[in-house]
Amino acid sequence: MRDYETWYAACLVVSSQTLSARRIAEVLGTQGSDQIERGTPLIAFGRALSMNKESGWILNATGGPSDSAEGQVEELLDFVESKAGELASIVADCRIRLSVSFWTQSGQGGFRLEPPMLRRFGELRVTLDVSSLLCEDDG
């Protein structure tokens, strides 16, 4: 059994139908945590469902799953701000999303983003994706 009821995972995704993940990494000057290239198989549940329609460069927050969602989001928004010039050169060809997933054993919980942080999303032109999953007790 985990020592916490709710855990979080946040990542930044820069995706494009025209730029490769490798090109996005070159522009940003970092490899990130993962890359997906357009035209490669989209794998789910151990089988190929279709082909990826976009390339994607992914950066995971460095915080652990028991760290707050707010802290992970702030870390990734800080990264976007630090790369504003680089992103400006490719933003016309890309979508920039910050994805936050949270898992809960009780079905209750979540997180809150205060207005100043939400304002940063708009200023940086970053979309927020949120997903919630109920996980069964593994103990």
C-alpha positions as CSV (number, residue, x, y, z in Angstrom):
1,M,0.0,0.0,0.0
2,R,1.2,3.5,-0.8
3,D,1.9,6.0,2.1
4,Y,-0.3,8.6,0.3
5,E,-3.9,8.5,-1.0
6,T,-3.4,10.8,-4.0
7,W,-0.4,11.3,-6.3
8,Y,0.4,13.5,-9.2
9,A,2.4,13.5,-12.5
10,A,2.8,16.5,-14.6
11,C,4.5,16.9,-18.0
12,L,5.0,19.4,-20.7
13,V,4.2,18.4,-24.3
14,V,5.3,20.3,-27.3
15,S,3.7,18.6,-30.4
16,S,3.6,19.3,-34.1
17,Q,2.3,17.8,-37.3
18,T,5.2,19.4,-39.3
19,L,8.2,19.5,-37.0
20,S,10.0,16.3,-35.7
21,A,10.5,15.7,-32.0
22,R,14.2,15.9,-32.7
23,R,13.9,19.3,-34.3
24,I,11.8,20.6,-31.3
25,A,14.5,19.2,-28.9
26,E,17.2,21.0,-31.0
27,V,15.3,24.3,-30.8
28,L,14.7,24.0,-27.0
29,G,18.3,22.9,-26.5
30,T,17.4,19.8,-24.4
31,Q,16.3,16.2,-25.1
32,G,13.5,16.2,-22.6
33,S,12.2,13.1,-21.0
34,D,10.7,11.4,-24.0
35,Q,10.0,11.9,-27.7
36,I,7.4,10.5,-30.1
37,E,7.7,10.8,-33.9
38,R,4.8,11.3,-36.3
39,G,4.1,8.1,-38.2
40,T,5.2,5.7,-35.5
41,P,2.7,3.3,-34.0
42,L,0.5,4.5,-31.2
43,I,0.7,1.7,-28.6
44,A,-1.9,1.2,-25.9
45,F,-2.5,-1.9,-23.8
46,G,0.4,-3.7,-25.6
47,R,-0.9,-3.3,-29.1
48,A,-0.7,-0.8,-31.9
49,L,-4.0,1.1,-32.3
50,S,-3.0,3.6,-35.0
51,M,-0.2,5.8,-36.1
52,N,0.8,9.0,-34.3
53,K,-0.4,12.0,-36.2
54,E,1.9,14.4,-34.5
55,S,5.5,14.3,-33.2
56,G,5.8,15.1,-29.5
57,W,8.6,16.3,-27.3
58,I,7.9,15.6,-23.6
59,L,9.4,16.9,-20.4
60,N,8.3,15.3,-17.1
61,A,8.3,17.4,-13.9
62,T,11.2,16.3,-11.6
63,G,9.0,16.1,-8.5
64,G,7.9,12.7,-7.3
65,P,4.3,11.5,-7.3
66,S,3.7,12.6,-3.7
67,D,4.9,16.2,-4.5
68,S,2.1,18.7,-5.1
69,A,0.6,19.2,-8.5
70,E,1.0,22.9,-8.0
71,G,4.7,22.5,-7.5
72,Q,5.1,20.3,-10.6
73,V,3.0,22.8,-12.7
74,E,5.1,25.7,-11.5
75,E,8.4,23.9,-12.4
76,L,7.1,23.3,-15.9
77,L,5.8,26.8,-16.4
78,D,9.2,28.1,-15.2
79,F,10.8,26.0,-18.0
80,V,8.4,27.4,-20.6
81,E,9.2,31.0,-19.4
82,S,12.9,30.3,-19.6
83,K,12.5,29.0,-23.2
84,A,10.1,31.8,-24.4
85,G,12.5,33.0,-27.1
86,E,13.1,29.5,-28.5
87,L,9.4,28.6,-28.4
88,A,8.5,31.8,-30.2
89,S,10.4,30.6,-33.2
90,I,8.3,27.4,-33.5
91,V,5.0,28.3,-31.8
92,A,3.2,28.7,-35.2
93,D,3.9,25.0,-36.0
94,C,3.3,23.6,-32.5
95,R,0.9,23.0,-29.7
96,I,2.1,23.5,-26.1
97,R,0.3,21.6,-23.4
98,L,0.9,21.0,-19.8
99,S,-0.7,17.7,-18.7
100,V,-1.5,16.9,-15.1
101,S,-2.7,13.5,-14.1
102,F,-3.7,12.6,-10.6
103,W,-4.6,9.2,-9.1
104,T,-6.6,8.7,-6.0
105,Q,-7.6,5.7,-3.9
106,S,-10.6,7.3,-2.4
107,G,-12.2,9.0,-5.5
108,Q,-11.8,12.3,-3.7
109,G,-9.2,14.9,-4.0
110,G,-7.6,16.9,-6.8
111,F,-5.6,20.1,-6.8
112,R,-6.1,23.8,-7.1
113,L,-4.3,26.4,-9.3
114,E,-4.6,29.9,-8.0
115,P,-5.4,32.9,-10.4
116,P,-1.7,34.0,-10.7
117,M,-0.7,30.6,-12.0
118,L,-3.7,30.4,-14.3
119,R,-2.8,33.8,-15.7
120,R,0.7,32.4,-16.5
121,F,-1.0,29.7,-18.7
122,G,-2.7,32.4,-20.7
123,E,0.3,34.6,-21.0
124,L,2.5,31.7,-22.1
125,R,-0.2,30.3,-24.4
126,V,0.0,26.9,-22.8
127,T,-3.1,24.6,-22.7
128,L,-3.8,22.8,-19.5
129,D,-4.9,19.1,-19.7
130,V,-6.1,17.4,-16.6
131,S,-7.0,13.7,-16.1
132,S,-8.1,11.9,-13.0
133,L,-7.9,8.2,-12.4
134,L,-9.3,6.1,-9.6
135,C,-6.7,3.5,-8.5
136,E,-7.5,0.4,-6.6
137,D,-5.8,-0.3,-3.3
138,D,-2.8,-2.5,-4.1
139,G,-2.2,-3.6,-0.5
